[in-house]
Amino acid sequence: MQRMRSPNSYWSVFDLVGKQNQLSQLEKEIEHPDFWIDSTIAQKVMKTASNLRDEVEGWNKTKQQVHDLTDLAKLDDESLRPDLEVEIKKLEGELEKRSFAAMLSGPFDHDDAILAIHAGAGGTDSQDWAEMLQRMYLRWIESRGFTAEILDTTPGEEAGIKSVTIAVGGQYAFGYMRSEKGVHRLVRLSPFDAAHRRHTSFALVEVLPQVSMDEADVEINPIDIKMDVFRSSGAGGQNVQKNATAVRLTHIPTGIVVTCQNERSQTQNREFAMRILRARLVELKHAEKEEERAVLRGEYTKAEWGSQIRSYVLHPYQMVKDHRTDFQIGNAQSVLDGDLDAFMEDHLKSSGTK
């Protein structure tokens, strides 16, 4: 009979007793008559309690499954072996996912994410590479059971895309995806080169947390925003809005520009554009703090196109390598088909989840 890895090695990752005590304390706060006096604080507490409840209930359910399977295995009944082998394998996979998720302890790790991909140096090849990355991430999002909504797309001149912005919904979406932020490099025989020579293309991936206004910890003054409206554009002149529903927001103090044109109404586009702007301002504030800390530690280096985080090599051999951790996989096609978990988990573990 297959033996499971000791459950204690999983429980040690997730402090179940500590989380249960924390949840009990929050539930007492929620029951207090004065809880809703400050609705902003109350909503934050409610969200924290809801996340904790989901985690605790999930771990308790998994823990019960472990005990049930252990009891069945102790019967030493050979007729149960095939079913037990299957259930143990499924349960270990679930435990690995839960123990990994337990390491996601950043301030926005529980939140939804905004994924943006921008074609870089490389012309048409780069724009095609940006679209390949979009496909890769959409497949990964689907495999995780997350939702994806394309908010804004700028098609390439000959092929691919110049940029795309996608709203990703799902618990821990930002926590998982934040490891993907950076420059991604592709090496292949170019399908757009008549001589079929090897080309190197680059694309920039941004991952931002979707945070509500009360959580953003940034103030957006309406007078600091310039809004322009225009007609949505589309490839080949199809599905183009006749009315001016697309929205472009410019945050005057920072110069940040956000566009959204994939919703049917101007109101919806403005709402999504504000969500993206808020996320970018949160990221900017966080980056400034990180830069200050890095300068104080003497570790600051400017992020530039040359500092790619990952290379995808399709010729003369196949390999995908993360340059931050040296983790690599020989099956490049599986990665391009959305098999990204190993890279995300390896980076998270090596960076200490910070």
N, C-alpha and C positions, 0 to 999 in steps of 0.2 A: 504493500500500500504506500502511495506517495505521501511523504511527510511534508507538512507545511512549515515554512519558516516560522520561528517562534513569534507568536502574536505580540509578546512583550517588546520586540524590536520595533513594532509599529506604534504601540500605545505610547512608547517613550517619546515619539515624535510629536504626538498630540496629547497635551495635558488635559485629559478628559475630566478629571476631578476639578482641576482649576477652572476649566471652561464652564462646568456645571455650576460651580460656586459663583463665577462671574455672572452667569445668566440669572441665577436666583437673585443676586443683588440688584440687577437691572429690572427684573420683574417686580421687585419690591418698590423701586423708584416709580415705575409705571403705575402702580396701584395707589400711589400717594395722591391725595385730593388736589394738591397744588402742582401736579406734574405738568399740566398743559398751560401754565401761566406764561412760560416762554416757549412758544410753539416751535421756534427754530431749534432750540436745544432738545425739545421733546422729540422732534422728528429724527434727529441724529441718534438719540438713545433708542428709539423704536427700530431704526434700521440696524443698529449694532446688535440689538437683542434678537432681531429676526435672523440675521446672519449666524449668530451664535447658536440659536435654536436649531437651525438647519444643520450646522456642523455637529452639534451634540447628538441630535436624533440620528443623523447618518452614521456616526461612529458607534452609537449604542446598537443600532440595527446590525451593523457589520460585526460587532463584537458578539452579538447573540448568534449570528450565523457561524462564527468561528467555533463557539461552544457546541452548537448543534452538530456540526460536522465532526468535531473531535469526539463527541459521544458516539456517533455512528461508526467512526473509525475504530473505536475501542471494542465494538462488537465483533470485529475481525471476521465479518461475514463476506466471503468471496463473491457472493452474488451482488453485493453492493459496490464492489470495486470500480466497475466502469463509470457508474454515476458519480461516485465520490471523486474519482480522478478529474472528471469534468468540472464538478462544483468547486473543488479545491483550486483548480487553475483559474477559474473565473473569479473566485474570492481573492486570490493572491493579486490578480490584476487590479481588482477594486481597491485592495489595501495599498498597493503601490500608488495608485492615483490619489487616494485620500491622504497618504503620508506626504506625498509631494505637495498637494494643495495646502497642507498644514504649514508648510514652510513659507507660504505666501502671506507675509505679515506686513507688507508695506501699507502706507496710508490709503492708497487707492486700489490695492490689489483685488479687492472684491468687486470692483466696479466694471461696467461696460467699457469698451475701448473705441477709440477712433483711429483707424488705420489709414495712412496716406502714403502713396507710392509716387515717386517723381523720377522720370527718366533723366539720366545724367549724360555724361560724355559718351559719345558713340553713335550719334545720329539715329538713323532708322533702326539699327540694331539695338540701341539703347531703349527706344520706344517699344520695340518688340519684347525686349527683356522685361520692361515694366509690366507689360500685359501678361507675360509668363508668370511673374511674381504675383500678380493679381489672381490668376488662376490657381496658383499654388496655395495662397492664403485662403481663398474661397473654399477650396477642397478641405483644408485643415479645419476651417470654421465649421463646415458641414459635418466632418468626422467627429468633432467634439460635441455636436448637438447645439451649437451656438447659432445665432441668427446674424445675417448680414444684409445690410441695406446700403446700396451705392448712392451716395449723396451728390457727388459731383464727378464728372469725367471730362477730360479734354483729350479727344482722339488724336492720334499721330497723323502726320502729313501723308505718309505712304502706308504705314502699318503700325499696329500697336497703339499705345496710348502715351501721351505726354505726362499725364497725372491722373490719379483717381483718389477719391476720399470715400471710405467705407465705414459705416457705423456697425460695430460688432457688439452683439448683446449676448450676455451669458455670465453666470457667476464665475469670478476669477478671470474674466476675459482679459483685463488689463494685466493682471499678475502673470498670466501665461505669456502674453504677447510682448511685454516690454523688453524681453531679451532680443527681439527682432529689430530693434531700433538701430539704424546705422546704414552704412553703404554696403550693398551687395554687388559682387563682381561675377560676371559670366565670361567664360572663355569657350569659344566654339568655332566651328566652320560656319561662316556667315551665309545664310540663305539669300541675302541681299547683295552679295558680292559676286559679280559675273565670273571672277576667277576662283571663287569658292575658297578664299583665303581665311585664315584664322583671325578672328576679331575678339577684342576685349570690350565688354560693355559694362556700364555702371548704372545703378539705380539707388535712390535714397528711400529708405523706409522710415516713416515716422509712426510712433505709437503713442497716443495720448489718452489719458483717462477721461471718460465721460462723467463729469461731476455736476451735481445740481447746484443751483445758485447759492444755497445756504452752506454748501460744503466747499465751494471753490476757494474760499479764503482770498478772493480778489474782488475788488470793487470795479464795476464798469459803469462809468458815468455816461448817460445817454448823449450828452453834448460832445463826448469824445469820439462818437461813432458817426462816420459818414456812410450813408447807404445809397447805393446806385441800383437801379433795376434795369434789366435788359431781357431780350428774348433768348430763350434757351437755344443752344446750338446742338446739332447732332450730326452723326456721320451720314454722308450721302443725302442730306437734306430731308431725311425722313424723321417722323415723330418730333418735329420741331414745333414748339409752342408759338402760335401767332400773337399771343398776348405777352406783355413784358412781365413774366413771373419769376425769372431768375434774379437772384439777389447777390450783390457784392457789398460786403461790409469792410470798411477801413477803420482800424483803431488808430486814431491820429497820434496819440502819445508814443506808441511803439512802432507804428508803420505796418503792423500786421494786417494782411489782406486775406479775407475769406470769401469764397463764393459757394453758392449752392443753387443748382438748377434742375435737380431731378425730381422735385415734387410738383404737383399740379398747380398749387396756389402760391402766390407771393408770400402769404402769411406763413405757410409751412416752410418755405425756403428760408425765410428770415429766422424762424425758430431754430432750424437746424444750423444755420450759419452762426447764430448766437451761441449755440452749444459748442460748435467747433472753436469759435473765438475764445470762449471761456476756457476751454481745454488748453488752447495754445498759451493763454496768459498764465494758467496754472503751471504749465511746463516751463515757461520762461522764468517765472519766479523760482521754481525748483532748481532750474539750471544755474541761475545766478547764485543761489545758496551753495550749490555743489562746487561752482567755480571758485567762490570765496574760500571754501574749505580746502580745495585742491591747491590754491595759491599758498595758503598758510602752511600746507604740508609740503610744498615744493614739488607737487606732482602735476601741475597744470600743463596740459598740451592741447592746442587748438584742434578741434575736429575738422578735418579736411577730406576732400574726395579720395586722397591717397590712402587714408586709414580705413580700408574696408574691414568689416567685421567677419565677412564670410565669402568664400570663393566657390563657385560652381563650375567645375571643369568638365566639359563634354568632349574635348579633343586636346591632345592625342590620347588621353585616357579619361576614365570617368571617376570623379571624386568630388565630394562636397566637404569642405574643411572650414571649421570655425577658427578664426585666427586668434580669438581671445582665450580659448581653452585648449586649442590643438585637437579638439574632438573632430573626427572625420568618418565619413561613410563612403564606401565604394559605389553603392547603388544610387547614382545621381537621379535617375528617373523616379525612384520611389519618393525621394525628397521633393522633387518638382511636382509630384502627384499629391503632396500634402502631408507626407510622413515627417513631421517636424518635432514631435514630442521629445525625442532623444536629445536634439540640440537644445531645446528650451530647458529641459531638466538639467542637462549637464552644465549649462551656463548659470542657471539659478543656484545649483549646488556649489559651483566654483566661486561664485561671487558672494556667497553667504546670504543670498536673497535680498541684499540691500539695493 
